[in-house]
Every structure is written in structure tokens, then in C-alpha cells.
Amino acid sequence: MTIYADNAATTKMSRTAIEAMLPYMDKIYGNPSSLHSVGQKANEALTAAREQVAACLGCDARGITFTSGGSEADNQAILSAARLGQRKGKKHIISTAFEHHAVLHTLNRLEKQGFEITLLDVHENGLITPEQVADAICPDTCLVTVMYANNEIGTIQPIREIGAVCREKGVIFHTDAVQAVGHLHINIREENIDMLSLSAHKFHGPKGVGVLYARKGIPLTNLIEGGAQERGKRAGTENIPAIMGMAAALQEACGKIDSTSAQISALRDKLIAGLSEIPHSVLNGDAVRRLPSNVNFCFEGIEGESLLLLLDDKGVYASSGSACTSGSLDPSHVLLAIGRPHEIAHGSLRLSLSEETTREEVDYMIDAVKDVVSYLRSISPVWRDLVNGKSNFVIQ
Ligand SMILES: *Cc1c(COP(=O)(O)O)cnc(C)c1O
């Protein structure tokens, strides 16, 4: 048996998405900038995809820019708002300590260029409050960027309320909604969102394609110079097959959010209940305000990498947190941000489900994790010291 439980890292493409792509690799392969019929057919498809994406998100299609994915959209959103602020003499940006690195590293770069960055503390439950944002805004603030849902611990931020605070104070509000789009109901207009990033491969679309939404009146700064594609804001021949796959995947996902989220969150809660039986374990992130698919635990006295390798032997494909930090020995910045000490943050496990996950798989995963955790503890000197009282448990 193999179980894919790493849907927060990427998802398997849906049949619908694959089938939506095929004609644009085969028959309608024209360049949408070409004037002949096969080019114009591709251009019509591009327009239709843009409208389809806008309809799913509750925004104006003219605000949609197709990008190479979530990282590019985050970079371009933040750099654009920063340049706009700079022109008005505003160089203060507010974000949180547990954003994706596409956001945090872009902010680091701006800090080196003289911007002042405030990273809000995240509460132990993995949430920030609109009041924290309101308190941090000053006359110099040109951008607030807060992720919609966290990719490691799955917590869902009060986006509508944060957006309302920003709107009232006249500050641009960007949200990295890569984990949320296709999984939660999102309405850009109603939720006071000025800019939003999404990525197709997180909702069963293809990899290497995403969207940056920016409302009217926010000019984008180019990351890539060249032709006049995407209203001159993102040069390069459009990846039509990927864009068509993304639009189809998004429409499919958004059309069944209620049923899939009910189904997946029931499995999530079963998995959380099972893993909570492991002694000295703790669920990371709020139990209620979290993505339907996300389960994230810390186990005391465990090293996350060994846990993953042994789970892989048992056919369970999991993650210790973010795919982007795997391979590095640093503990997750997200777990540190919610106050987990280093040694605890090292023993983390993220299982992210999809609508293909079954009850049998959940039962199997509970047994597999229980087995592997007890085995690793049985050979761990750190665990022996904890049990013998030579050191103190952090997780009770
Ligand atoms: C996956 C992810 C990204 C990066 O998206 P790519 O399309 O892989 O570049 C950004 N932010 C969050 C929250 C993510 O989960």
C-alpha cells in the first residue's frame, strides 16, 4: 500500500485538468500574440481562462496576471506594492513571522534596500488578529501581506477582517492564498483583498503556473521584461496548456468545495484523534480554524527526518513541514514562530490529505505513525533521559 499524504506540497493533477490541457498542446498550439487563426484561437482560450479564474475568485478579469506559480506571484505582488509605496515616500511593510519563504525572502531583499519590515508575532494557535495589524499600521505603511492559510500548520487567518482594517487605513493588502484557493470559499471583492497569489499545482492543476490578482489602480512592477503579454506586466509567451489546465482545475475544485471539505475534514479529525493518543504529542495550529486537509503534529524525543524515512518504508508519503525546507537541518520557521522550542520543532510531521484519501488509509497512517514513533523512541538516548527523569518533558 502507498498513501500520498503530502498534498500541501503538491497535488496529483485531476483528469479534468489534464484533458483541458491536451488540445492546446496538440491542435491549438498557436501563439496567442499571432494574428492568424490558430493564434487567435489560443488567444480566445486565454481570455476565456482569465474570465473563468476571475469568476471563481469574485474579481475583475482585468486584474488577473498569469505567472509561473505562487512564488513568482508573491514576489511580484510585494515588489509592486513596495515600489508604489516608495514613490509616495512610504517604506514600511507589515507581514507575519510564518509566511512562505517566497514572501519572507522578498521582504528580506526589500529590507536590504532600506524598507522597514514588521513581522507580527503569531499566537501559539497559529493565528494573528486584525487588532495586531491595526496596531502595527503607521503613516509610512505601504503594504500588509498575510497568508490566507499556512502551508505547514494549516491555520486560516481572519482575512476579511484584516482586509477591512487595511481598507480603512488606506493600505494595500496582499494575501498569499496558495494553500486556500480551491479549498476554501474565497471572494476577493467581499474579503477586502487588493492583491492575491495562487498556484495551480496546489488544487490538482499543473505545476509551473499561477495567478497574481491586483485590483485596478495598483500598477505592477515587471519581474521579467520583454514582449507585451499580460498587459505588458509579465513578458513571455503565455503557457496556454498550463493556463487551461489551471482554469479547469480551479473551476472543478471551486464547484465542489462544500462536499470535499466536509469529506476531508472528517478524515482529518479522525487522524488528529488517532495521533493525539500518542503520549507527549501535540497538534500544531488551531484545531478548528484550519484547512480541511491539514494535520501537523510534534512528537517529543523524535527526529522528523527519521520519522519520514521510516514512514516512507511503510508506504506513507508525508512531510515534516514545508517541502522548501526539507533537506535543510534548520527547524521549521513556522513551528518556531508559534513558540515550539528547537528540539520539539525538529520532531514534526505534516500529513496533508485530499479527496482521494480513504478511511482505511487514515487507519493505516495512525497505526504506522504510532509504530514508528514508539520504535524511534525505543532507540533514542534523548527519550531515555526524559523517561528516567534526567531531563524534563516539554510536551506533557
Ligand atoms: C506552494 C506555496 C507557494 C509557492 O508556490 P509555487 O507555485 O510552488 O511557486 C507559495 N506560498 C504558499 C503558501 C505555498 O504553499
The ligand as an ORCA input file, in Angstrom:
! r2SCAN-3c Opt
* xyz 0 1
  C       3.428     26.170     -2.560
  C       3.335     27.534     -1.969
  C       3.938     28.649     -2.587
  C       4.786     28.507     -3.818
  O       4.039     28.207     -4.953
  P       4.804     27.625     -6.244
  O       3.758     27.597     -7.294
  O       5.289     26.277     -5.867
  O       5.884     28.595     -6.559
  C       3.770     29.873     -2.005
  N       3.058     30.031     -0.872
  C       2.459     29.003     -0.254
  C       1.655     29.242      0.973
  C       2.591     27.715     -0.769
  O       2.015     26.693     -0.141
*
